[in-house]
Amino acid sequence: MPFSLPKLDAVIRAVRLSHRREIAAARVAALEESNELLQTQAIQLERQGKAAREMAEELSIVVSPDDLALQRRHTIVDPAAQQVTVVVAVTLRDRPVVDGAEVVEARWFAEADLPTPLVRGTYESLEITGVVQPSAAR
C-alpha cells in the first residue's frame, strides 16, 4: 500500500515532534545536572563559611572561607561524655592569624612531626579524617 501525501506528511510531523521532544528532554537533563552541580557548590561554600566561623569562635584563628578547601567532615558522638565533636579536615592556602588573647600560637605539622603525646581523641580524629595513617597514630 503506497503512502499518500497526507500520511507521509503526518509521519514527517511525528518524526519532527519526536526529535523536538528528544532535544527538549536532553536540555532538561542538562539543566538538572547543572542545577545539581550548583547546589553542591553552594553547600561546599556554606560548609567553608561554617568551618571558618568555627575556627574563629573556638580556636580564635581567623581565616577567610575562600582560603579553606574542605577535605573531609566527620561527626563523633560520645553519649557518656555528652559531647559531639565535629572533625573537619581543611587545607589552608595561607597561614592562620591568631588573636593573641586565647590562642597565642597556631602551627601546622607534617604527620611525622606531630608533637607527642597528643590526647587519644586527637589521634582518632586525625585518623578518621585521613590526616594521619592509622599506624602513625599509635
Residue pairs with C-beta under 8 A, 6 or more apart in sequence:
3 11
44 70
45 65
47 70
47 73
48 65
48 66
48 68
48 69
48 70
49 65
51 65
51 68
51 70
51 88
51 90
52 63
52 64
52 65
52 68
54 86
54 88
55 61
55 62
55 63
55 96
56 62
56 63
59 103
59 106
60 98
60 99
60 101
60 102
60 103
61 96
61 97
61 98
61 103
61 106
62 96
62 97
62 98
62 99
63 92
63 94
63 96
63 97
67 92
67 93
67 94
68 90
68 91
68 92
69 90
69 91
69 92
69 93
70 88
70 89
70 90
71 89
71 90
71 91
71 129
71 130
72 87
72 88
72 89
72 129
72 130
73 86
73 87
73 88
73 89
74 86
74 87
74 125
74 128
74 129
75 84
75 85
75 86
75 87
76 84
76 85
76 86
76 87
76 121
76 124
76 125
76 128
77 83
77 84
78 84
78 85
85 121
85 125
87 125
87 128
87 129
88 129
89 129
89 130
89 131
92 108
96 106
98 104
98 105
98 106
109 115
111 131
111 132
111 133
111 136
112 136
114 126
114 132
114 136
123 132
123 137
123 138
124 137
126 132
126 137
127 133
127 134
127 137
